[in-house]
Every structure is written in C-alpha cells, then in structure tokens.
Amino acid sequence: MLAFLQFTIILDFMIISPLGAILMPAMQITPAQFGLVVSVYAFSAGASGFLAAGFADRYDRKKLLLFFYTGFVLGTLMCGLVNSFEALVAARMITGFFGGVIGSVVFAIIVDLFPLEKRGRVMGFVQTAFAASQILGLPAGLYFSNLWGWHAPFIMMVGVSALVGVAIFIYLRPIDEHLKNQTDRSAIHHLVETVSRPRYLLAFSATALLTIGGFMLTPFSSAYTVNNLGIAVDDLPLIYLISGFSAIVAGPLVGRACDTFGSFRIFFFGTLVSIVTVPLYTNLGITPLSLVILVNVAMFVGVFSRMIPSQTLMSAIPSPSSRGAFMSVSSSIQQVAGGCASILAGLIVTEGPNGVLQYIDVVGYMVVATSIVTLFIIWLIYGSLQEAPRQAVVTTTDP
C-alpha cells in the first residue's frame, strides 16, 4: 500500500517534467516560467513539511496520512481543471502543500515497522514506486496528453489516487506506538529541538545536496531530449518505459545490496556512476535513440544507488520519539532544495534557435560537484553511526 501511495505522489511530481515539451508551447510560457511551475510545488511542500514537523509525532500516522492525502487528491484535481499559467501555479502550490508531508509520514511508518537490518530491502521495494511511475505512469501520461491534452494525466491521477486512499482507509492498521514515547513538550519546542541537533543538521545538509544534484536536470529532461538530442516526442514514452523498467529491477537489488554489503559502499558506487554519466549526458548532441536510452538507464542506476542507501543510513539517525519530526523536516528541506534547483537551472538554461536548450552542460558539471560534496557528508554520517552502534539500531527513547 505504501509503495502504491508513493507511486501516485511521485507521479504527480514527475509528470510535470515530461509534459514540459507539450505544456510550454501550449500555454506559451518560457523556460523560466516553467521552472516556476515545477518549483512552486516544491516550495509549498517544503513549507508544509516544516510546519507539520512539530505535530508529526503527536498523532496516529494513519490519520495524518489520510488527512494530507485527501488534500493532495483535491489539489491534483485542480491541476486538471485550470486553463491559465497563474491558475496552474496556484493549483501546484495547493497540491504541494498537502503532498509534501506524505513522503515523510510514509518513511516514518517504515522506520516504525521494520528493523534497521531489513530497511534496505524495504526502502528498495517502496522506491520501486519511482520506477513504476516511469513504466506505467509517464508513458501513459504522455500518450494521453498527446491524445487529449496536458490536462488528461492529472484527471487520471485523481481516479487512481482515490482508489489508493480508500484502500489505505480500509486496510492500513493504526500506527500509534510512537505516541507512548511522547512528552508534554510543545510543538514548537519539539521542532526547535529537532532542527538544533548536530547529527540531524548533518543529515539535513546531505538531503539538501542530494536533492539539488538530483533535480537540476529533471525539469528540462524532455525538452532537452527532444530539442537537443533530436528524439521525436512520440519516442519519449519508450525512453521512460525502458528506463523505468530497468529502475524497477534495480531498486530491490540495490536495497538487498545495502543490507548485504553496507549502505555506504553502495552509495559510493552510485556516486561514481553519476559522476561519469551526467557529464556524458549533458554534452550529447544529436544522438541515436538507442544510445539515449542506454545513458538514461545508467543514470537511473546511479540515482537509485544513491537514493536507497542514503535513506537507509538516515533512518538510523532519529530516535523513536522524534522520527516524524525528523522525517518532516528532512522532507521539507528536500522539497525546498528541489525548488531551488529548478529555479537555478531555469536561470542557467536558455532557449536558443529551434528550441535548443543552451548551457545544459553547465548544469551537469554543477550536479557532479554536489555529488562529490554529498559523498563526503555521507561518509561523515556513516562514521558517526559506526562510532555509536546503539544509536544506529535506535532501540531507546530520548533521555
């Protein structure tokens, strides 16, 4: 159920990127305006995650999940009904406000229910939602947007999300064991304590850099593939289909590898893959479809080999009484960082003759730089967990 829920959340965020090649000419907006459409979701989600952090550990996680998921579905419905740039920005803001908290609640539930030694494979399984959105969601969204217009994918997501919400309401049991560890501290005090712990701050900085590196290229991927690499719009679904299928195979394998060989080793491998593939991708010219698919597959392997082990390592940091707050703040930082990345990329990338995107290679080099710095921070986090194994297992409450 959590994987299916993650599928709808990720698809709602991811669908904007491949729709760029259709949405920009349809609404006659510039790359900078399109960057705003992408980033406003992230900024709104970041604000809601930060505001919810003080209350995240005070309620049954199932009730919290259903409340924000309902708002998310209504916001997605608005996205499917608007007809102007300003209205679309407002709709994405509402969707982000509710959708931004959901991921943190999902990961708090995972940490509550599964021990550390099994979290790699659990994270890998849940993150197959990312790959499923590539295989099922994005190709279908692109197909129906080409057929009926860019509104169609959002209307379809509303129908799927409603079914997921009903399933969670009926089948997911209450998750309230963490309430036994709560004190009478105010929500503000709980939030301040969460954002002031040195170990937490180190984890938050890693999250921010991971997101910036991961999302600088995302908003313009479809436009770059069509206008710079010379791939037809009709071939975009095939690229996402094959890349997504490779990711859905790689996700569980990466998760099991984390449990077997250690999360830091897998993260190091993923960083090396990203450092090689990203500059290669951003310096391509007119390229055959087969090579574009091959490079995309390699980049997805790199993404999963960084995403899953980093989440597994991060899950070992917070104590039971502050997991919800830690995950909410982390999600907030992730969303804001993603928004900053989209805006920064929108300011760097310009549109040349015939829609060709210029300076995309500069963005690629920036991604490499953030990857190297992130690797160093993750190494520090891994070292701190090795020095304090009892904290890594997280079996005690706060003193």
N, C-alpha and C positions, 0 to 999 in steps of 0.2 A: 504493500500500500504506500509506503514511504517513497519507494522508487517511482511508482506511478505518479504520485503527487509531485515529486521533483521533476518528472518529465513535463508536466504542464507548466510549472514555474519557469524552468529553463527554456522551454519552447517559446513562451511568451516574450522572454527577454531576447532570445536568439533570433526570432523570426524577423525582427526589425532589420538586422544586418543584410540578409539576402534579399529582402524587399527593397533595399536601397536603390538598386538599379531600376526598379519599377516605380517606386514611390517618389523619388526625386523629380523625374520628368513629369509624372502625373500631377504632382502638387506644385511644380515649378519652384522648387526650393534649392538652395545652394548646398555644397558640402558642409559648410559651417552650420547652416540651419538644421541639416540632417544630423550632424553631430549633437546639436541641442536636443533633438527628439530622442536620441539614444541616451544622452547623459541626464536628462531631467528625470527619467525613471530611476537612475542610479542615485541621484542626489536626494530625491524624495524617499527612496528606500533607506538610504543612509540615515536620514533624519528620523524616520520612524523606528529604525533599529536602535538608535541611541536613546530615544525617548522611552522605548519599551524595556530597555535593559534593567532599570530599577525594579520593574514589576515582573520580569520574566521568570523568576523563581518563586513567585507567590501564588501561582495558580496551577491547576491541573493542566499539563501540557496539551492534552487532547482538546480541552475547551479553548485554550489560547490558539491552537492551530486552526480550529474551525472558525473562530471569530475573524481572524485575519484572512483566511482562505475565502470566506464569503465576500469580503470587501474586494479581494483580488479578482474574483469572478465578475463582480459588477463593474470594476474598472476596465477589465478586458472587453466587456460588452460595450462600454462607451467607446473604446478604440475602434470597434467595428461599425459604429454608427456615425462618427464625425466626418465632416467634409472640408475642414479648413486646417491650415497649419496651426493656428492658435488653439483650436479645439483639440487637435491631436496632442499637442504639448500638455494641455490640461488633463486629458484622459490618461496619458502616460504617467503624469505626476500622481494621479489618484491610484493607478494600478501599482506603481512603485511603492507608495506609502503602505499599502497592505501587503504586497508581495515581498517587501524587503525583510520582514520579520520571519517569514515562513521557513526559510532555509536554516536559520539559527535554531528554531524550535525542532526541526527535523533532526539536526545533528545533536542537539541536547538529548533528544529521545534515544538516539543511537548510543550515546555515551552512557545514558542511564541503564540501558537494557543489555549491553554487550561488554564483556571484559576486554581489557587492552589487547591481550594476545590474539583476539579474534576481530578486532576493529578494522584491520587492513582489508580483509576479505569482505567485511560488511560495507565499508566505505566504497570498495571497488564495485560491489553489486549495486549499491544505491546510485553510484555515479554512472552506471550504465544508462541512467535516465538521460544523461548528456548525449550519449551515443544514440540512444533511441530517438531523441529529438532530431538527430542528423538523418537517421534511416527512415523514420516514419513521418515525422513532423515537417521538417524543412522541405523535402521533395514534394510532399502533398501540399504544403502551404504555397510553394512556388507554382505548382501545377494549377491549383485552383485560383491563385491570384492572376495568373496569365489568362485563365478562362473567364473569371467573373470579376476581377479587380482586386486591389490590395486589401479591401475590407474583409474578403471571404475568410482568410485564415483566422482572424480574430473571432468571427462568429462561430467557426468550427471549434475553436479552443474553448469557448463558453460551454458548448454542449458536452465536450469531453470532461472539462473541469467539474461541471455539475454532477456528473456520474461519479467522479472520484470523491467529491465531497460527501455524497450520500453513502458511499462505501465506507469512508472513514467514520462517519457518524454511527453507522450500524456495527461495524466490526472492530474498530480500534478500541481497546480497553482503556479505562482511565490510567493516566501515568502521573501519579502524585506522591511517589515515595520520597521525592526530594523535599516535600513540604515538612517532613519530620525534622529536617536539619535547619529550618528557618528560625531566625531570632526576631526580636521586636524592632530591629533596625528599620529606619525609614527607607523609602525607595531611593531618595537622594543619597543617603549615606551608603547604601548598598552599591549605587552606581559609582560614587566617588572612590570607594574602596577598590572596586574592580579596575578602574582606569588608572589607579595610582600604584599598583603592584609592579615592581621592576620586571619580573618574569612575564607578566601579562603584557607589558609595554613592548618587550622584545618580540613576543608573538604577534602583537598588533602591527608592528613595523614590517615583519615578514609578510603578513597578509596583504598590507598595502602595496608592497613592491611586487608581490606575485600577481596581484590584480592589475596593476599598471602595466606590467610586462605582458600580461595575457590579453588585455583588452584594447591596446593601442591600435592593433591591426584589425580587430574584429569588425568595427563599423563599416569599413570600406572594402571588405573582402570580396563581396560580389561585384561591386563596381570595378575594382582592380582586376578581377579575373576576366570580366567582360571587355573592359576598355583597354587594359594594358597587355593582358596575355592573349587577347584575341579569341577567347572562348565564347561561343554563342550562348545567349540567355537560355535557350532550350536545353543546353547541356549542363546548366548549373545543378539541376536535381540529381543528375548522375554523379557529379563530383561529391555532393553531400551524401548521397546514398552509399557510395563505396567508402568514403572517409568515415562515415558513421558506422558502417558495418565493421570496419577494422577497429574502431574505438570500442564497440560493444564486445568484441573479442578480447581486446587488450585490457579493458577495465578490470574484470575479475582476475585476470592473470597478474596484473600489476598489484592488485590487492593481496593475492596469495604470496607474491614475491616479497611484499613488505613484511608479512608475518614470518616468512622463511629466512630471508637474508638481511632484514633490517630496513627500516624506512629511510634512513639517511643514505644508504648505498643506492637505493632505487631513485631517490631524489637527485643524487649526484649524476646518475646515468641520464635521467630526464633532462637535466640542465645541459649536459654535453650535447644531447640530441638537438635541443632548442638552439644552442649557440651555433650549430652547424647549419640547421635547416632554415632558420628565419632569414639570415642574410642572403642565402641562396634564393629563397622565395621572393624577397623584395627586390632583387636585382634581375629578375627574369624579364625578357622581352616577349615577343610573340612566341608562344610555346605550344607544342602539341598537347592535346587533351590528356594523353596517357602520362606524360611527364608531370603535368599539373596535378593529376590525381595522385601520383606517386609521392610528390613533395607534400601534398596535403595530408596524406596518410602518415608520413614520417613526422610531420608537425603535431598531429593528434596524438601519436605515441609519446612524443615529448611532453605534451600538455598533461596527459594522464599520469605519466611517470613523475610529474612534479606535484600535481593536484592531490592525488590519493595519499602519497606518503607524507606530504605536509599536513594534511588534515588529520592523519593518524597520529603524528607527533603532537600536533596542537591539542588533540583530545586528551592527552596525558597531563596537561598543564593545570586546568582548573579543578578546584575541589567540588564535591557534590553540591554544596550549598550555593555555589556561585556559577555553576555551569551555564544556566540560562542567561545570566548577565554577561558572562564572558563570550558566549556564542553570539548574543545580540550585538554587543559592541564590535566584535570581530566582523559580523555581517554588515554592520553599519559602515565600518572602515572599508570593507571590501566594496560596497556599493559606491561610496563617495570616491574612492580611488578609481573605480571603473569609470565614473562620470568625468573625473579629472583627466583620465587617459583619453577618453573620447573627445573631450574638448581640445586637449593638447594636440592630439592627432589631427583634428579638424583645422587647427590653426597652422599646422605644418604643411599638411597636404593641400595642394591647389589643383584646380581643374584646368588642364591645358586644351589644345585643339582636339576636337572629336571626342571630348570627354576623358582623355587620358589623364590619369592621376599622377601628379609630379611630386617628388621628394618623398615618395613612399619608402625609399631605401634609407633615408634618414631615420624614419620611424623604426625600421628594422634594427639599425645599429643601437638605438635607444633601448629596444627590447633586450638586446644582448647585454648591454650594460646593467640593466636592472636585474637580469638573471644572475650575473656574477655576484652582485652585492647581496642578492637574496640567498644565494648558496652559502655565503659567509655567515649570514644571520641564522640560517637553519642549522649550520654547524655549531654555532654557539648554543642554540636551544637544545640540540642533541647532546652536547657536552654537559649542559646543566641537568638534563634528565638522567644521564649516566652517573653523575655525581650524587644524585638523590633518587635512587630507585624506588623508595617508598612513595615519593611524590609522583613518580611516573605511573605507579599502579593506582594511585588515588583511592585508598581504602579508608581514609579517615576524613573527618569533617574539619572545618576551620577551628583553630583554637579560640 
